[in-house]
């Protein structure tokens, strides 16, 4: 093989190494972004769970208050009408 052939082979190897290195770098970046995305999704999921729990607790308190108000209204109806509601 003459010098030109070795130069072509060397250039081809250098290009392949550069392509391989860029793919490895790209894979590492994608992996890091995937981990970051999973962490963000988990954090948002936890926040959503906390909000849902808070809403459930507030709904329970509202049910209690409504039941109390319903009892007061039934008592008022009995006092006004003088008869008991079934």
C-alpha positions as CSV (number, residue, x, y, z in Angstrom):
1,X,0.0,0.0,0.0
2,X,1.3,3.4,-0.8
3,X,1.0,6.6,1.3
4,X,-2.2,7.8,-0.3
5,X,-4.0,4.5,0.7
6,X,-2.8,4.8,4.2
7,X,-3.9,8.4,4.3
8,X,-7.4,7.4,3.2
9,X,-7.6,4.5,5.7
10,X,-6.4,6.8,8.5
11,X,-8.9,9.5,7.6
12,X,-11.7,6.9,7.5
13,X,-10.7,5.6,10.9
14,X,-10.6,9.1,12.3
15,X,-14.1,9.9,10.9
16,X,-15.4,6.7,12.4
17,X,-13.9,7.4,15.8
18,X,-15.4,10.9,15.7
19,X,-18.9,9.5,14.8
20,X,-18.6,6.9,17.5
21,X,-17.6,9.6,20.1
22,X,-20.5,11.8,19.1
23,X,-23.0,9.0,19.4
24,X,-21.7,8.1,22.8
25,X,-22.0,11.7,23.9
26,X,-25.5,11.9,22.5
27,X,-26.5,8.7,24.3
28,X,-25.1,10.1,27.6
29,X,-27.0,13.3,27.2
30,X,-30.2,11.5,26.3
31,X,-29.8,9.2,29.4
32,X,-29.2,12.3,31.6
33,X,-32.3,14.0,30.2
34,X,-34.3,10.9,30.7
35,X,-33.3,10.7,34.4
36,X,-34.1,14.4,34.8
37,X,-37.5,13.9,33.1
38,X,-38.3,11.0,35.4
39,X,-37.3,13.0,38.4
40,X,-39.6,15.9,37.4
41,X,-42.5,13.5,36.6
42,X,-42.1,11.9,40.0
43,X,-42.0,15.3,41.8
44,X,-45.1,16.4,39.9
45,X,-46.8,13.1,40.7
46,X,-46.0,13.6,44.4
47,X,-47.3,17.1,44.3
48,X,-50.5,16.0,42.6
49,X,-51.0,13.2,45.2
50,X,-50.6,15.8,48.0
51,X,-53.1,18.1,46.3
52,X,-55.6,15.3,45.8
53,X,-55.3,14.2,49.5
54,X,-55.9,17.8,50.6
55,X,-58.9,18.1,48.4
56,X,-60.3,14.8,49.8
57,X,-59.8,16.1,53.3
58,X,-61.5,19.4,52.5
59,X,-64.4,17.5,50.9
60,X,-64.8,15.4,54.1
61,X,-64.9,18.5,56.2
62,X,-67.4,20.0,53.9
63,X,-69.6,16.9,54.2
64,X,-69.5,17.2,57.9
65,X,-70.5,20.8,57.8
66,X,-73.3,20.1,55.4
67,X,-74.6,17.3,57.6
68,X,-74.5,19.7,60.6
69,X,-76.4,22.3,58.6
70,X,-78.9,19.7,57.4
71,X,-79.5,18.8,61.0
72,X,-80.1,22.4,61.9
73,X,-82.5,22.9,59.1
74,X,-84.4,19.8,60.1
75,X,-84.7,21.2,63.6
76,X,-85.9,24.5,62.3
77,X,-88.5,22.8,60.1
78,X,-89.7,20.8,63.1
79,X,-89.9,24.0,65.2
80,X,-91.8,25.9,62.5
81,X,-94.1,23.1,61.3
82,X,-94.5,21.4,64.6
83,X,-94.2,18.0,63.1
84,X,-91.3,15.6,62.5
85,X,-90.0,14.9,59.0
86,X,-89.7,11.3,57.9
